[in-house]
Amino acid sequence: MTTMSIAKKHHLSHKEAKAAAQKVADDLKDRFDLSYAWRGDSIAFQRSGLTGEMHVGRSEVRLDCQLGLMLTLLKPTLEAAIHKEFDKRFGKPA
């Protein structure tokens, strides 16, 4: 399995950051057929060949996941989609 970790600083309130994370999760669900569930300040998600968690902190959102063999080939595509969503929902880097 391959690990993928993406972190992004944000300046949103915690409530706004959780709402933004929900929108990211909804988008990833639609694009990549993920199922997910909130657990406190984190969203646990999975699909065949992928498990992970997105944690919403006070000043940072972090995505950590494990990719199976087939999805490892799509890692650059997945990373690009996640970076794009993070920039859209949490603000572009300065």
Biopython code that builds the backbone (N, CA, C, O; Angstrom):
import numpy as np
from Bio.PDB.StructureBuilder import StructureBuilder

atoms = [
    (1, "MET", "N", (0.835, -1.192, 0.000)),
    (1, "MET", "CA", (0.000, 0.000, 0.000)),
    (1, "MET", "C", (0.876, 1.251, 0.000)),
    (1, "MET", "O", (1.957, 1.275, 0.588)),
    (2, "THR", "N", (0.392, 2.264, -0.659)),
    (2, "THR", "CA", (1.067, 3.549, -0.738)),
    (2, "THR", "C", (0.336, 4.550, 0.147)),
    (2, "THR", "O", (-0.894, 4.568, 0.193)),
    (3, "THR", "N", (1.092, 5.371, 0.838)),
    (3, "THR", "CA", (0.515, 6.404, 1.695)),
    (3, "THR", "C", (0.441, 7.716, 0.943)),
    (3, "THR", "O", (1.346, 8.068, 0.186)),
    (4, "MET", "N", (-0.655, 8.439, 1.161)),
    (4, "MET", "CA", (-0.804, 9.782, 0.602)),
    (4, "MET", "C", (-1.206, 10.697, 1.755)),
    (4, "MET", "O", (-2.192, 10.432, 2.444)),
    (5, "SER", "N", (-0.454, 11.763, 1.965)),
    (5, "SER", "CA", (-0.741, 12.734, 3.021)),
    (5, "SER", "C", (-0.711, 14.139, 2.428)),
    (5, "SER", "O", (0.231, 14.525, 1.736)),
    (6, "ILE", "N", (-1.772, 14.891, 2.721)),
    (6, "ILE", "CA", (-1.868, 16.264, 2.232)),
    (6, "ILE", "C", (-2.365, 17.127, 3.388)),
    (6, "ILE", "O", (-3.382, 16.814, 4.007)),
    (7, "ALA", "N", (-1.656, 18.204, 3.676)),
    (7, "ALA", "CA", (-2.058, 19.131, 4.734)),
    (7, "ALA", "C", (-2.167, 20.530, 4.147)),
    (7, "ALA", "O", (-1.421, 20.905, 3.242)),
    (8, "LYS", "N", (-3.116, 21.293, 4.685)),
    (8, "LYS", "CA", (-3.314, 22.671, 4.219)),
    (8, "LYS", "C", (-3.689, 23.546, 5.405)),
    (8, "LYS", "O", (-4.600, 23.222, 6.166)),
    (9, "LYS", "N", (-2.982, 24.649, 5.554)),
    (9, "LYS", "CA", (-3.320, 25.644, 6.565)),
    (9, "LYS", "C", (-4.569, 26.390, 6.123)),
    (9, "LYS", "O", (-4.810, 26.561, 4.928)),
    (10, "HIS", "N", (-5.365, 26.833, 7.098)),
    (10, "HIS", "CA", (-6.543, 27.632, 6.767)),
    (10, "HIS", "C", (-6.739, 28.701, 7.836)),
    (10, "HIS", "O", (-6.160, 28.631, 8.920)),
    (11, "HIS", "N", (-7.563, 29.686, 7.512)),
    (11, "HIS", "CA", (-7.866, 30.780, 8.434)),
    (11, "HIS", "C", (-9.364, 30.864, 8.690)),
    (11, "HIS", "O", (-9.889, 31.930, 9.008)),
    (12, "LEU", "N", (-10.051, 29.728, 8.548)),
    (12, "LEU", "CA", (-11.492, 29.670, 8.780)),
    (12, "LEU", "C", (-11.781, 29.405, 10.251)),
    (12, "LEU", "O", (-10.923, 28.911, 10.982)),
    (13, "SER", "N", (-12.999, 29.736, 10.678)),
    (13, "SER", "CA", (-13.409, 29.309, 12.014)),
    (13, "SER", "C", (-13.513, 27.782, 11.979)),
    (13, "SER", "O", (-13.579, 27.186, 10.904)),
    (14, "HIS", "N", (-13.527, 27.164, 13.140)),
    (14, "HIS", "CA", (-13.607, 25.699, 13.183)),
    (14, "HIS", "C", (-14.909, 25.214, 12.528)),
    (14, "HIS", "O", (-14.913, 24.215, 11.810)),
    (15, "LYS", "N", (-15.993, 25.918, 12.778)),
    (15, "LYS", "CA", (-17.288, 25.558, 12.184)),
    (15, "LYS", "C", (-17.232, 25.679, 10.656)),
    (15, "LYS", "O", (-17.717, 24.799, 9.945)),
    (16, "GLU", "N", (-16.641, 26.772, 10.155)),
    (16, "GLU", "CA", (-16.511, 26.965, 8.706)),
    (16, "GLU", "C", (-15.601, 25.904, 8.087)),
    (16, "GLU", "O", (-15.864, 25.418, 6.987)),
    (17, "ALA", "N", (-14.529, 25.550, 8.799)),
    (17, "ALA", "CA", (-13.595, 24.543, 8.296)),
    (17, "ALA", "C", (-14.278, 23.175, 8.212)),
    (17, "ALA", "O", (-14.051, 22.424, 7.263)),
    (18, "LYS", "N", (-15.111, 22.852, 9.201)),
    (18, "LYS", "CA", (-15.832, 21.578, 9.150)),
    (18, "LYS", "C", (-16.840, 21.573, 7.999)),
    (18, "LYS", "O", (-17.023, 20.549, 7.341)),
    (19, "ALA", "N", (-17.485, 22.697, 7.755)),
    (19, "ALA", "CA", (-18.427, 22.796, 6.633)),
    (19, "ALA", "C", (-17.677, 22.640, 5.307)),
    (19, "ALA", "O", (-18.164, 21.977, 4.391)),
    (20, "ALA", "N", (-16.494, 23.251, 5.206)),
    (20, "ALA", "CA", (-15.679, 23.117, 3.999)),
    (20, "ALA", "C", (-15.232, 21.666, 3.815)),
    (20, "ALA", "O", (-15.234, 21.152, 2.696)),
    (21, "ALA", "N", (-14.851, 21.008, 4.905)),
    (21, "ALA", "CA", (-14.442, 19.603, 4.839)),
    (21, "ALA", "C", (-15.599, 18.732, 4.368)),
    (21, "ALA", "O", (-15.394, 17.775, 3.621)),
    (22, "GLN", "N", (-16.801, 19.056, 4.796)),
    (22, "GLN", "CA", (-17.980, 18.313, 4.355)),
    (22, "GLN", "C", (-18.144, 18.433, 2.839)),
    (22, "GLN", "O", (-18.462, 17.453, 2.166)),
    (23, "LYS", "N", (-17.925, 19.634, 2.307)),
    (23, "LYS", "CA", (-18.031, 19.842, 0.860)),
    (23, "LYS", "C", (-16.941, 19.072, 0.115)),
    (23, "LYS", "O", (-17.195, 18.512, -0.951)),
    (24, "VAL", "N", (-15.728, 19.044, 0.671)),
    (24, "VAL", "CA", (-14.647, 18.260, 0.061)),
    (24, "VAL", "C", (-15.033, 16.787, 0.057)),
    (24, "VAL", "O", (-14.882, 16.107, -0.958)),
    (25, "ALA", "N", (-15.532, 16.292, 1.186)),
    (25, "ALA", "CA", (-15.922, 14.881, 1.285)),
    (25, "ALA", "C", (-17.022, 14.549, 0.283)),
    (25, "ALA", "O", (-16.980, 13.502, -0.362)),
    (26, "ASP", "N", (-18.009, 15.438, 0.151)),
    (26, "ASP", "CA", (-19.087, 15.208, -0.814)),
    (26, "ASP", "C", (-18.540, 15.141, -2.240)),
    (26, "ASP", "O", (-18.941, 14.281, -3.026)),
    (27, "ASP", "N", (-17.622, 16.055, -2.567)),
    (27, "ASP", "CA", (-17.039, 16.063, -3.905)),
    (27, "ASP", "C", (-16.242, 14.787, -4.163)),
    (27, "ASP", "O", (-16.379, 14.176, -5.223)),
    (28, "LEU", "N", (-15.408, 14.379, -3.199)),
    (28, "LEU", "CA", (-14.608, 13.172, -3.373)),
    (28, "LEU", "C", (-15.498, 11.934, -3.467)),
    (28, "LEU", "O", (-15.199, 10.996, -4.206)),
    (29, "LYS", "N", (-16.592, 11.945, -2.711)),
    (29, "LYS", "CA", (-17.554, 10.832, -2.773)),
    (29, "LYS", "C", (-18.112, 10.714, -4.190)),
    (29, "LYS", "O", (-18.171, 9.622, -4.755)),
    (30, "ASP", "N", (-18.520, 11.843, -4.755)),
    (30, "ASP", "CA", (-19.083, 11.840, -6.097)),
    (30, "ASP", "C", (-18.047, 11.446, -7.162)),
    (30, "ASP", "O", (-18.355, 10.691, -8.084)),
    (31, "ARG", "N", (-16.837, 11.956, -7.027)),
    (31, "ARG", "CA", (-15.806, 11.690, -8.035)),
    (31, "ARG", "C", (-15.222, 10.292, -7.954)),
    (31, "ARG", "O", (-14.960, 9.659, -8.977)),
    (32, "PHE", "N", (-15.019, 9.809, -6.727)),
    (32, "PHE", "CA", (-14.261, 8.570, -6.544)),
    (32, "PHE", "C", (-15.048, 7.467, -5.845)),
    (32, "PHE", "O", (-14.471, 6.460, -5.434)),
    (33, "ASP", "N", (-16.366, 7.647, -5.704)),
    (33, "ASP", "CA", (-17.242, 6.626, -5.133)),
    (33, "ASP", "C", (-16.798, 6.193, -3.734)),
    (33, "ASP", "O", (-16.725, 5.002, -3.432)),
    (34, "LEU", "N", (-16.503, 7.188, -2.886)),
    (34, "LEU", "CA", (-16.097, 6.917, -1.496)),
    (34, "LEU", "C", (-17.319, 6.878, -0.593)),
    (34, "LEU", "O", (-18.327, 7.528, -0.872)),
    (35, "SER", "N", (-17.229, 6.124, 0.479)),
    (35, "SER", "CA", (-18.207, 6.256, 1.556)),
    (35, "SER", "C", (-17.457, 6.882, 2.728)),
    (35, "SER", "O", (-16.260, 6.648, 2.895)),
    (36, "TYR", "N", (-18.149, 7.672, 3.534)),
    (36, "TYR", "CA", (-17.479, 8.343, 4.645)),
    (36, "TYR", "C", (-18.414, 8.528, 5.826)),
    (36, "TYR", "O", (-19.635, 8.431, 5.697)),
    (37, "ALA", "N", (-17.815, 8.797, 6.986)),
    (37, "ALA", "CA", (-18.583, 9.074, 8.197)),
    (37, "ALA", "C", (-17.768, 10.011, 9.087)),
    (37, "ALA", "O", (-16.554, 9.862, 9.220)),
    (38, "TRP", "N", (-18.453, 10.972, 9.687)),
    (38, "TRP", "CA", (-17.804, 11.879, 10.637)),
    (38, "TRP", "C", (-17.554, 11.144, 11.947)),
    (38, "TRP", "O", (-18.383, 10.354, 12.398)),
    (39, "ARG", "N", (-16.405, 11.412, 12.546)),
    (39, "ARG", "CA", (-16.032, 10.933, 13.882)),
    (39, "ARG", "C", (-15.383, 12.110, 14.595)),
    (39, "ARG", "O", (-14.173, 12.315, 14.500)),
    (40, "GLY", "N", (-16.198, 12.881, 15.310)),
    (40, "GLY", "CA", (-15.682, 14.089, 15.962)),
    (40, "GLY", "C", (-15.262, 15.109, 14.926)),
    (40, "GLY", "O", (-16.079, 15.549, 14.117)),
    (41, "ASP", "N", (-13.989, 15.490, 14.942)),
    (41, "ASP", "CA", (-13.454, 16.470, 13.995)),
    (41, "ASP", "C", (-12.795, 15.817, 12.784)),
    (41, "ASP", "O", (-12.065, 16.476, 12.044)),
    (42, "SER", "N", (-13.045, 14.541, 12.581)),
    (42, "SER", "CA", (-12.438, 13.816, 11.467)),
    (42, "SER", "C", (-13.502, 13.118, 10.629)),
    (42, "SER", "O", (-14.574, 12.755, 11.114)),
    (43, "ILE", "N", (-13.169, 12.945, 9.367)),
    (43, "ILE", "CA", (-14.011, 12.184, 8.460)),
    (43, "ILE", "C", (-13.226, 10.939, 8.064)),
    (43, "ILE", "O", (-12.166, 11.036, 7.446)),
    (44, "ALA", "N", (-13.750, 9.772, 8.423)),
    (44, "ALA", "CA", (-13.148, 8.502, 8.006)),
    (44, "ALA", "C", (-13.817, 8.101, 6.701)),
    (44, "ALA", "O", (-15.038, 8.192, 6.573)),
    (45, "PHE", "N", (-13.025, 7.658, 5.734)),
    (45, "PHE", "CA", (-13.597, 7.277, 4.455)),
    (45, "PHE", "C", (-12.942, 6.018, 3.925)),
    (45, "PHE", "O", (-11.845, 5.633, 4.331)),
    (46, "GLN", "N", (-13.660, 5.386, 2.998)),
    (46, "GLN", "CA", (-13.126, 4.169, 2.399)),
    (46, "GLN", "C", (-13.821, 3.857, 1.088)),
    (46, "GLN", "O", (-14.904, 4.357, 0.787)),
    (47, "ARG", "N", (-13.171, 3.033, 0.342)),
    (47, "ARG", "CA", (-13.699, 2.413, -0.867)),
    (47, "ARG", "C", (-12.749, 1.270, -1.171)),
    (47, "ARG", "O", (-11.711, 1.140, -0.521)),
    (48, "SER", "N", (-13.071, 0.476, -2.105)),
    (48, "SER", "CA", (-12.191, -0.621, -2.457)),
    (48, "SER", "C", (-10.813, -0.068, -2.828)),
    (48, "SER", "O", (-10.698, 0.755, -3.737)),
    (49, "GLY", "N", (-9.780, -0.513, -2.136)),
    (49, "GLY", "CA", (-8.424, -0.070, -2.427)),
    (49, "GLY", "C", (-8.008, 1.242, -1.798)),
    (49, "GLY", "O", (-6.937, 1.763, -2.111)),
    (50, "LEU", "N", (-8.844, 1.796, -0.902)),
    (50, "LEU", "CA", (-8.515, 3.081, -0.286)),
    (50, "LEU", "C", (-9.188, 3.197, 1.083)),
    (50, "LEU", "O", (-10.383, 2.941, 1.225)),
    (51, "THR", "N", (-8.404, 3.586, 2.079)),
    (51, "THR", "CA", (-8.941, 3.938, 3.394)),
    (51, "THR", "C", (-8.206, 5.184, 3.854)),
    (51, "THR", "O", (-7.049, 5.399, 3.492)),
    (52, "GLY", "N", (-8.876, 6.003, 4.651)),
    (52, "GLY", "CA", (-8.198, 7.198, 5.130)),
    (52, "GLY", "C", (-9.040, 8.032, 6.057)),
    (52, "GLY", "O", (-10.149, 7.665, 6.448)),
    (53, "GLU", "N", (-8.463, 9.184, 6.397)),
    (53, "GLU", "CA", (-9.117, 10.093, 7.321)),
    (53, "GLU", "C", (-8.716, 11.524, 6.991)),
    (53, "GLU", "O", (-7.565, 11.800, 6.652)),
    (54, "MET", "N", (-9.682, 12.424, 7.097)),
    (54, "MET", "CA", (-9.418, 13.856, 6.953)),
    (54, "MET", "C", (-9.720, 14.493, 8.307)),
    (54, "MET", "O", (-10.851, 14.436, 8.789)),
    (55, "HIS", "N", (-8.710, 15.093, 8.909)),
    (55, "HIS", "CA", (-8.875, 15.724, 10.213)),
    (55, "HIS", "C", (-8.945, 17.239, 10.045)),
    (55, "HIS", "O", (-8.130, 17.843, 9.348)),
    (56, "VAL", "N", (-9.935, 17.835, 10.699)),
    (56, "VAL", "CA", (-10.122, 19.282, 10.652)),
    (56, "VAL", "C", (-9.623, 19.873, 11.967)),
    (56, "VAL", "O", (-10.251, 19.709, 13.013)),
    (57, "GLY", "N", (-8.490, 20.560, 11.899)),
    (57, "GLY", "CA", (-7.942, 21.221, 13.069)),
    (57, "GLY", "C", (-8.313, 22.695, 13.082)),
    (57, "GLY", "O", (-8.973, 23.183, 12.165)),
    (58, "ARG", "N", (-7.897, 23.390, 14.103)),
    (58, "ARG", "CA", (-8.210, 24.819, 14.234)),
    (58, "ARG", "C", (-7.566, 25.668, 13.148)),
    (58, "ARG", "O", (-8.125, 26.690, 12.750)),
    (59, "SER", "N", (-6.388, 25.254, 12.659)),
    (59, "SER", "CA", (-5.707, 26.052, 11.640)),
    (59, "SER", "C", (-5.193, 25.224, 10.466)),
    (59, "SER", "O", (-4.515, 25.749, 9.582)),
    (60, "GLU", "N", (-5.513, 23.932, 10.455)),
    (60, "GLU", "CA", (-5.029, 23.068, 9.388)),
    (60, "GLU", "C", (-6.016, 21.928, 9.149)),
    (60, "GLU", "O", (-6.659, 21.430, 10.073)),
    (61, "VAL", "N", (-6.114, 21.537, 7.898)),
    (61, "VAL", "CA", (-6.858, 20.336, 7.539)),
    (61, "VAL", "C", (-5.830, 19.358, 6.976)),
    (61, "VAL", "O", (-4.938, 19.739, 6.218)),
    (62, "ARG", "N", (-5.975, 18.081, 7.364)),
    (62, "ARG", "CA", (-4.990, 17.083, 6.952)),
    (62, "ARG", "C", (-5.698, 15.833, 6.465)),
    (62, "ARG", "O", (-6.617, 15.328, 7.109)),
    (63, "LEU", "N", (-5.258, 15.350, 5.330)),
    (63, "LEU", "CA", (-5.783, 14.122, 4.747)),
    (63, "LEU", "C", (-4.677, 13.078, 4.739)),
    (63, "LEU", "O", (-3.594, 13.319, 4.207)),
    (64, "ASP", "N", (-4.945, 11.938, 5.320)),
    (64, "ASP", "CA", (-4.010, 10.815, 5.310)),
    (64, "ASP", "C", (-4.765, 9.591, 4.809)),
    (64, "ASP", "O", (-5.843, 9.273, 5.312)),
    (65, "CYS", "N", (-4.201, 8.907, 3.823)),
    (65, "CYS", "CA", (-4.871, 7.706, 3.342)),
    (65, "CYS", "C", (-3.871, 6.685, 2.817)),
    (65, "CYS", "O", (-2.717, 6.988, 2.515)),
    (66, "GLN", "N", (-4.368, 5.480, 2.726)),
    (66, "GLN", "CA", (-3.614, 4.353, 2.193)),
    (66, "GLN", "C", (-4.256, 3.953, 0.873)),
    (66, "GLN", "O", (-5.465, 3.735, 0.797)),
    (67, "LEU", "N", (-3.437, 3.861, -0.158)),
    (67, "LEU", "CA", (-3.914, 3.487, -1.484)),
    (67, "LEU", "C", (-3.495, 2.064, -1.798)),
    (67, "LEU", "O", (-2.340, 1.691, -1.594)),
    (68, "GLY", "N", (-4.428, 1.272, -2.292)),
    (68, "GLY", "CA", (-4.115, -0.075, -2.752)),
    (68, "GLY", "C", (-3.349, -0.018, -4.061)),
    (68, "GLY", "O", (-3.125, 1.057, -4.619)),
    (69, "LEU", "N", (-2.955, -1.168, -4.536)),
    (69, "LEU", "CA", (-2.110, -1.267, -5.729)),
    (69, "LEU", "C", (-2.704, -0.550, -6.941)),
    (69, "LEU", "O", (-2.007, 0.217, -7.605)),
    (70, "MET", "N", (-3.967, -0.788, -7.232)),
    (70, "MET", "CA", (-4.570, -0.182, -8.422)),
    (70, "MET", "C", (-4.671, 1.344, -8.302)),
    (70, "MET", "O", (-4.423, 2.061, -9.271)),
    (71, "LEU", "N", (-5.031, 1.830, -7.128)),
    (71, "LEU", "CA", (-5.160, 3.282, -6.955)),
    (71, "LEU", "C", (-3.810, 3.978, -6.837)),
    (71, "LEU", "O", (-3.726, 5.191, -7.027)),
    (72, "THR", "N", (-2.763, 3.238, -6.532)),
    (72, "THR", "CA", (-1.426, 3.827, -6.498)),
    (72, "THR", "C", (-1.090, 4.431, -7.856)),
    (72, "THR", "O", (-0.409, 5.453, -7.937)),
    (73, "LEU", "N", (-1.567, 3.801, -8.912)),
    (73, "LEU", "CA", (-1.324, 4.329, -10.260)),
    (73, "LEU", "C", (-2.026, 5.659, -10.483)),
    (73, "LEU", "O", (-1.598, 6.459, -11.316)),
    (74, "LEU", "N", (-3.109, 5.899, -9.739)),
    (74, "LEU", "CA", (-3.862, 7.153, -9.866)),
    (74, "LEU", "C", (-3.459, 8.201, -8.831)),
    (74, "LEU", "O", (-4.102, 9.246, -8.734)),
    (75, "LYS", "N", (-2.417, 7.940, -8.064)),
    (75, "LYS", "CA", (-2.022, 8.860, -6.994)),
    (75, "LYS", "C", (-1.846, 10.297, -7.480)),
    (75, "LYS", "O", (-2.367, 11.204, -6.830)),
    (76, "PRO", "N", (-1.148, 10.558, -8.579)),
    (76, "PRO", "CA", (-1.022, 11.956, -9.024)),
    (76, "PRO", "C", (-2.369, 12.608, -9.341)),
    (76, "PRO", "O", (-2.572, 13.785, -9.044)),
    (77, "THR", "N", (-3.284, 11.851, -9.939)),
    (77, "THR", "CA", (-4.618, 12.370, -10.252)),
    (77, "THR", "C", (-5.395, 12.659, -8.977)),
    (77, "THR", "O", (-6.047, 13.697, -8.863)),
    (78, "LEU", "N", (-5.326, 11.744, -8.021)),
    (78, "LEU", "CA", (-6.001, 11.934, -6.734)),
    (78, "LEU", "C", (-5.440, 13.146, -5.996)),
    (78, "LEU", "O", (-6.196, 13.969, -5.480)),
    (79, "GLU", "N", (-4.106, 13.255, -5.949)),
    (79, "GLU", "CA", (-3.477, 14.390, -5.269)),
    (79, "GLU", "C", (-3.890, 15.716, -5.906)),
    (79, "GLU", "O", (-4.190, 16.679, -5.200)),
    (80, "ALA", "N", (-3.905, 15.764, -7.226)),
    (80, "ALA", "CA", (-4.287, 16.999, -7.927)),
    (80, "ALA", "C", (-5.732, 17.375, -7.599)),
    (80, "ALA", "O", (-6.025, 18.544, -7.352)),
    (81, "ALA", "N", (-6.628, 16.399, -7.593)),
    (81, "ALA", "CA", (-8.036, 16.662, -7.292)),
    (81, "ALA", "C", (-8.202, 17.155, -5.853)),
    (81, "ALA", "O", (-8.993, 18.063, -5.597)),
    (82, "ILE", "N", (-7.474, 16.574, -4.932)),
    (82, "ILE", "CA", (-7.575, 16.966, -3.526)),
    (82, "ILE", "C", (-6.984, 18.351, -3.303)),
    (82, "ILE", "O", (-7.581, 19.169, -2.603)),
    (83, "HIS", "N", (-5.824, 18.629, -3.885)),
    (83, "HIS", "CA", (-5.234, 19.974, -3.769)),
    (83, "HIS", "C", (-6.189, 21.029, -4.330)),
    (83, "HIS", "O", (-6.351, 22.098, -3.742)),
    (84, "LYS", "N", (-6.810, 20.731, -5.454)),
    (84, "LYS", "CA", (-7.749, 21.669, -6.072)),
    (84, "LYS", "C", (-8.934, 21.923, -5.146)),
    (84, "LYS", "O", (-9.339, 23.071, -4.965)),
    (85, "GLU", "N", (-9.487, 20.881, -4.566)),
    (85, "GLU", "CA", (-10.615, 21.033, -3.646)),
    (85, "GLU", "C", (-10.200, 21.771, -2.380)),
    (85, "GLU", "O", (-10.937, 22.633, -1.900)),
    (86, "PHE", "N", (-9.034, 21.447, -1.835)),
    (86, "PHE", "CA", (-8.546, 22.132, -0.637)),
    (86, "PHE", "C", (-8.367, 23.622, -0.916)),
    (86, "PHE", "O", (-8.763, 24.457, -0.103)),
    (87, "ASP", "N", (-7.769, 23.962, -2.070)),
    (87, "ASP", "CA", (-7.591, 25.374, -2.422)),
    (87, "ASP", "C", (-8.959, 26.069, -2.553)),
    (87, "ASP", "O", (-9.143, 27.186, -2.069)),
    (88, "LYS", "N", (-9.893, 25.405, -3.199)),
    (88, "LYS", "CA", (-11.218, 25.967, -3.411)),
    (88, "LYS", "C", (-11.963, 26.178, -2.092)),
    (88, "LYS", "O", (-12.603, 27.213, -1.905)),
    (89, "ARG", "N", (-11.887, 25.223, -1.191)),
    (89, "ARG", "CA", (-12.675, 25.258, 0.049)),
    (89, "ARG", "C", (-11.977, 25.931, 1.228)),
    (89, "ARG", "O", (-12.637, 26.508, 2.092)),
    (90, "PHE", "N", (-10.651, 25.860, 1.268)),
    (90, "PHE", "CA", (-9.913, 26.380, 2.418)),
    (90, "PHE", "C", (-9.054, 27.593, 2.083)),
    (90, "PHE", "O", (-8.407, 28.158, 2.965)),
    (91, "GLY", "N", (-9.044, 27.998, 0.814)),
    (91, "GLY", "CA", (-8.251, 29.163, 0.395)),
    (91, "GLY", "C", (-6.963, 28.754, -0.266)),
    (91, "GLY", "O", (-6.321, 27.781, 0.131)),
    (92, "LYS", "N", (-6.589, 29.508, -1.281)),
    (92, "LYS", "CA", (-5.347, 29.219, -2.003)),
    (92, "LYS", "C", (-4.159, 29.672, -1.167)),
    (92, "LYS", "O", (-4.282, 30.578, -0.342)),
    (93, "PRO", "N", (-2.994, 29.031, -1.385)),
    (93, "PRO", "CA", (-1.794, 29.446, -0.645)),
    (93, "PRO", "C", (-1.437, 30.892, -0.959)),
    (93, "PRO", "O", (-1.672, 31.370, -2.068)),
    (94, "ALA", "N", (-0.874, 31.576, 0.010)),
    (94, "ALA", "CA", (-0.486, 32.986, -0.168)),
    (94, "ALA", "C", (0.738, 33.094, -1.053)),
    (94, "ALA", "O", (1.213, 34.198, -1.317)),
]
sb = StructureBuilder()
sb.init_structure("model")
sb.init_model(0)
sb.init_chain("A")
sb.init_seg("    ")
for serial, (resi, resn, name, xyz) in enumerate(atoms, 1):
    if name == "N":
        sb.init_residue(resn, " ", resi, " ")
    sb.init_atom(name, np.array(xyz, "f"), 0.0, 1.0, " ", f" {name:<3s}", serial, name[0])
structure = sb.get_structure()
